[in-house]
Amino acid sequence: MFSVVSKMNNSIKVGYLYLILGVLMLLGGLYITKSTSDFIGNALSAKGTVIELIRKEDSLYPIVSFQDKTEKLHTFESNFGCSPACYKQQEQVTVLYNDSNVKEPKISGFWSLWLPSLLLLGIGISFVVVSLFQIKRLRGTMVQSLT
């Protein structure tokens, strides 16, 4: 097992693979950041109420009810859950929704809006930085072995 890891750590091809993966994650993170920013910029705001908490695996996901601008009642399950619960039953929250697509509302909270972007950007930056150091180290080793 250690010999496989050692070979991977000494392969410039693996370094370039991680660099490509990191750049792809950065691009994905930037795309999600732009999409979220556009959503927030175009979204309408409404007051919502957490009516229930649903347990999925180890997290509690809020079920939120709100009225859109036409006073039609909508209920949705948040795409972001926490443990312990981020919200309490009957807690008032701000809901953001797109007037043309009321089916995909989101709770206006930092983590629920920005966590996917932060994860992809953080992992992407880590992959790029580590792979660049790895490539530099291996190229230096290659140059020293040639001289």
C-alpha positions in Angstrom: 0.0 0.0 0.0 2.8 2.4 1.0 4.6 1.7 -2.3 1.6 2.8 -4.3 1.2 6.0 -2.4 5.0 6.6 -2.7 4.8 6.1 -6.5 1.8 8.5 -6.7 3.7 11.1 -4.7 6.6 10.9 -7.1 4.6 11.0 -10.3 4.4 14.2 -12.2 1.4 12.9 -14.1 -0.5 12.6 -10.8 0.5 16.2 -10.0 -0.9 17.4 -13.3 -4.1 15.3 -12.8 -4.6 17.0 -9.4 -4.0 20.4 -11.0 -6.6 19.8 -13.7 -9.1 18.5 -11.1 -8.4 21.6 -8.9 -8.9 24.0 -11.9 -12.2 22.2 -12.7 -13.4 22.5 -9.1 -12.4 26.2 -9.1 -14.4 26.7 -12.3 -17.4 24.8 -10.8 -17.2 26.9 -7.6 -17.1 30.1 -9.6 -20.1 29.0 -11.7 -22.1 28.2 -8.5 -21.0 31.5 -6.9 -22.2 33.4 -10.0 -25.5 31.4 -10.1 -26.1 32.1 -6.4 -25.3 35.7 -6.8 -27.7 36.0 -9.8 -30.4 34.2 -7.8 -30.0 36.6 -4.8 -30.0 39.6 -7.2 -33.2 38.5 -8.9 -35.0 36.9 -6.0 -38.1 38.1 -4.2 -38.1 38.0 -0.4 -40.9 36.6 1.8 -41.3 35.7 5.5 -41.5 32.0 6.1 -42.1 29.8 9.1 -40.3 26.5 9.9 -43.2 24.1 10.3 -41.3 20.9 10.8 -37.8 19.4 11.1 -37.1 16.2 9.1 -34.2 14.0 10.2 -32.1 12.7 7.3 -29.0 10.7 8.3 -27.4 12.8 11.0 -28.9 16.2 10.1 -32.2 18.0 10.6 -33.7 19.7 7.6 -36.3 22.4 8.0 -39.7 22.3 6.2 -40.6 25.9 5.5 -44.0 27.4 4.6 -44.3 30.9 3.0 -46.6 33.0 0.9 -45.5 34.4 -2.4 -46.4 37.9 -3.6 -49.8 36.6 -4.8 -50.4 35.2 -1.3 -50.3 31.6 -2.5 -49.0 29.3 0.1 -45.9 27.2 -0.7 -44.1 24.6 1.4 -40.5 23.3 0.7 -37.8 21.3 2.3 -34.5 23.2 2.7 -31.5 21.8 0.9 -29.3 22.5 3.9 -29.6 20.6 7.2 -27.6 20.8 10.4 -27.0 18.8 13.5 -27.9 20.2 16.0 -30.8 21.9 14.2 -30.1 25.3 12.7 -33.7 26.3 13.1 -36.5 25.6 15.5 -40.1 24.8 14.8 -42.2 27.9 14.4 -39.1 30.0 13.8 -39.5 32.9 11.4 -37.0 32.9 8.4 -36.5 34.9 5.3 -37.2 33.0 2.1 -35.8 33.9 -1.3 -37.6 32.8 -4.4 -37.6 33.5 -8.1 -41.0 34.8 -9.3 -40.8 32.7 -12.4 -39.8 29.6 -10.6 -41.4 29.5 -7.1 -40.7 25.8 -6.9 -37.0 26.4 -5.9 -37.0 28.7 -2.9 -34.1 28.9 -0.4 -33.8 30.1 3.1 -31.8 33.3 3.2 -28.9 32.1 5.3 -25.2 32.3 4.7 -24.5 28.6 4.9 -27.5 27.5 2.9 -26.7 29.9 0.1 -22.9 29.8 0.0 -21.7 26.4 1.4 -21.6 24.7 -2.0 -19.5 27.5 -3.5 -17.1 27.6 -0.5 -16.6 23.9 -0.6 -15.7 23.7 -4.3 -13.6 26.8 -4.2 -11.7 25.7 -1.0 -11.1 22.2 -2.3 -10.2 23.5 -5.7 -7.7 26.0 -4.3 -6.2 23.3 -2.1 -5.7 20.9 -5.1 -4.2 23.6 -7.2 -1.7 24.8 -4.6 -0.6 21.3 -3.5 -0.3 20.1 -7.1 1.8 23.2 -8.1 4.2 22.5 -5.2 4.3 18.8 -6.1 5.0 19.6 -9.8 7.7 22.1 -8.8 9.3 19.6 -6.4 9.3 16.8 -9.0 10.6 19.1 -11.8 13.4 20.2 -9.5 14.2 16.6 -8.8 14.2 15.8 -12.5 16.5 18.7 -13.3 18.9 17.7 -10.5 19.0 14.1 -11.8 19.8 15.2 -15.3 22.8 17.3 -14.2 
